[in-house]
Amino acid sequence: MNASMADNWIAIVCNLLRESIKKHTDRLNQIARRGDIQPVAWHARNLLELMLYSRFCAKNRENALRFYTDAVRDIRTRGGGEVRVAGA
């Protein structure tokens, strides 16, 4: 992977994390208005985890690469097959 592809790849990882944070925040707000505590706790936990992943990836390229390779391994372990990131 050349430097330009790596920069694009890092942006893709950050965008995917950002989209996940937005999705869980929106869902958390919807559920909280209903007062159903169990899904509120689950989405809050997911948001905390996404925040930690985001900070880890933002520190440096090596962390982002480690996050990506761990995620790919997890997907393959679960039977997700080949994993491709657009532009990488």
Secondary structure, DSSP 8 states (H G I E B T S, - for coil): --HHHHHHHHHHHHHHHHHHHHHHHHHHHHHHHHT-HHHHHHHHHHHHHHHHHHHHHHH-HHHHHHHHHHHHHHHHHTT------TT-
